[in-house]
Amino acid sequence: MSQVRKRYTGEFKAKVALAAMKGDETVAQLASRFGVHPTMINGWRKQLEQAAASVFDHGRKEGKEQETEQTIAELYR
Protein backbone atom coordinates (compact mmCIF):
# COMPACT_ATOMS: atom_id res chain seq x y z
CA MET A 1 0.00 0.00 0.00
CA SER A 2 1.55 3.30 -1.08
CA GLN A 3 1.48 6.40 1.03
CA VAL A 4 -0.24 9.47 -0.42
CA ARG A 5 1.25 12.90 0.22
CA LYS A 6 -0.99 15.56 1.60
CA ARG A 7 -1.37 18.69 -0.48
CA TYR A 8 -2.05 21.95 1.27
CA THR A 9 -3.69 24.97 -0.30
CA GLY A 10 -1.91 28.28 -0.54
CA GLU A 11 -4.53 29.76 1.77
CA PHE A 12 -3.77 27.17 4.47
CA LYS A 13 -0.01 27.67 4.11
CA ALA A 14 -0.41 31.44 4.41
CA LYS A 15 -2.59 31.05 7.49
CA VAL A 16 -0.02 28.83 9.20
CA ALA A 17 2.93 31.00 8.13
CA LEU A 18 1.25 34.16 9.40
CA ALA A 19 0.54 32.46 12.71
CA ALA A 20 4.21 31.50 12.92
CA MET A 21 5.32 35.04 12.14
CA LYS A 22 2.98 36.42 14.76
CA GLY A 23 4.97 34.61 17.45
CA ASP A 24 2.13 34.06 19.93
CA GLU A 25 2.74 30.30 19.87
CA THR A 26 5.83 28.19 19.37
CA VAL A 27 6.35 26.28 16.13
CA ALA A 28 5.74 23.04 18.03
CA GLN A 29 2.40 24.34 19.29
CA LEU A 30 1.41 25.44 15.80
CA ALA A 31 2.44 22.07 14.37
CA SER A 32 0.22 20.33 16.87
CA ARG A 33 -2.71 22.68 16.27
CA PHE A 34 -2.57 22.52 12.46
CA GLY A 35 -1.37 18.93 12.16
CA VAL A 36 1.76 19.61 10.10
CA HIS A 37 5.47 19.07 10.72
CA PRO A 38 7.41 21.97 12.30
CA THR A 39 9.91 21.92 9.41
CA MET A 40 7.07 22.65 6.97
CA ILE A 41 5.94 25.59 9.07
CA ASN A 42 9.45 27.06 9.12
CA GLY A 43 9.72 26.65 5.35
CA TRP A 44 6.37 28.30 4.70
CA ARG A 45 7.29 31.18 7.02
CA LYS A 46 10.57 31.75 5.16
CA GLN A 47 8.76 31.66 1.80
CA LEU A 48 6.28 34.23 3.06
CA GLU A 49 9.04 36.51 4.29
CA GLN A 50 10.87 36.32 0.97
CA ALA A 51 7.76 36.85 -1.15
CA ALA A 52 6.21 39.62 0.96
CA ALA A 53 8.16 42.40 -0.76
CA SER A 54 7.03 41.28 -4.20
CA VAL A 55 3.41 41.93 -3.22
CA PHE A 56 4.14 45.64 -3.01
CA ASP A 57 6.53 45.79 -5.98
CA HIS A 58 4.00 44.34 -8.43
CA GLY A 59 2.75 47.72 -9.66
CA ARG A 60 6.26 49.04 -10.16
CA LYS A 61 7.34 46.10 -12.27
CA GLU A 62 4.39 46.53 -14.62
CA GLY A 63 5.19 50.21 -15.01
CA LYS A 64 8.83 49.47 -15.79
CA GLU A 65 7.85 46.83 -18.34
CA GLN A 66 5.54 49.28 -20.09
CA GLU A 67 8.26 51.93 -20.14
CA THR A 68 10.71 49.42 -21.59
CA GLU A 69 8.25 48.37 -24.28
CA GLN A 70 7.58 52.01 -25.19
CA THR A 71 11.30 52.74 -25.40
CA ILE A 72 11.87 49.73 -27.65
CA ALA A 73 8.95 50.76 -29.88
CA GLU A 74 10.35 54.29 -30.20
CA LEU A 75 13.80 52.98 -31.07
CA TYR A 76 12.40 50.75 -33.82
CA ARG A 77 10.55 53.72 -35.33
C-alpha positions as CSV (number, residue, x, y, z in Angstrom):
1,M,0.0,0.0,0.0
2,S,1.5,3.3,-1.1
3,Q,1.5,6.4,1.0
4,V,-0.2,9.5,-0.4
5,R,1.3,12.9,0.2
6,K,-1.0,15.6,1.6
7,R,-1.4,18.7,-0.5
8,Y,-2.0,22.0,1.3
9,T,-3.7,25.0,-0.3
10,G,-1.9,28.3,-0.5
11,E,-4.5,29.8,1.8
12,F,-3.8,27.2,4.5
13,K,0.0,27.7,4.1
14,A,-0.4,31.4,4.4
15,K,-2.6,31.1,7.5
16,V,0.0,28.8,9.2
17,A,2.9,31.0,8.1
18,L,1.3,34.2,9.4
19,A,0.5,32.5,12.7
20,A,4.2,31.5,12.9
21,M,5.3,35.0,12.1
22,K,3.0,36.4,14.8
23,G,5.0,34.6,17.4
24,D,2.1,34.1,19.9
25,E,2.7,30.3,19.9
26,T,5.8,28.2,19.4
27,V,6.4,26.3,16.1
28,A,5.7,23.0,18.0
29,Q,2.4,24.3,19.3
30,L,1.4,25.4,15.8
31,A,2.4,22.1,14.4
32,S,0.2,20.3,16.9
33,R,-2.7,22.7,16.3
34,F,-2.6,22.5,12.5
35,G,-1.4,18.9,12.2
36,V,1.8,19.6,10.1
37,H,5.5,19.1,10.7
38,P,7.4,22.0,12.3
39,T,9.9,21.9,9.4
40,M,7.1,22.6,7.0
41,I,5.9,25.6,9.1
42,N,9.4,27.1,9.1
43,G,9.7,26.6,5.3
44,W,6.4,28.3,4.7
45,R,7.3,31.2,7.0
46,K,10.6,31.7,5.2
47,Q,8.8,31.7,1.8
48,L,6.3,34.2,3.1
49,E,9.0,36.5,4.3
50,Q,10.9,36.3,1.0
51,A,7.8,36.8,-1.2
52,A,6.2,39.6,1.0
53,A,8.2,42.4,-0.8
54,S,7.0,41.3,-4.2
55,V,3.4,41.9,-3.2
56,F,4.1,45.6,-3.0
57,D,6.5,45.8,-6.0
58,H,4.0,44.3,-8.4
59,G,2.8,47.7,-9.7
60,R,6.3,49.0,-10.2
61,K,7.3,46.1,-12.3
62,E,4.4,46.5,-14.6
63,G,5.2,50.2,-15.0
64,K,8.8,49.5,-15.8
65,E,7.9,46.8,-18.3
66,Q,5.5,49.3,-20.1
67,E,8.3,51.9,-20.1
68,T,10.7,49.4,-21.6
69,E,8.2,48.4,-24.3
70,Q,7.6,52.0,-25.2
71,T,11.3,52.7,-25.4
72,I,11.9,49.7,-27.6
73,A,8.9,50.8,-29.9
74,E,10.4,54.3,-30.2
75,L,13.8,53.0,-31.1
76,Y,12.4,50.8,-33.8
77,R,10.5,53.7,-35.3
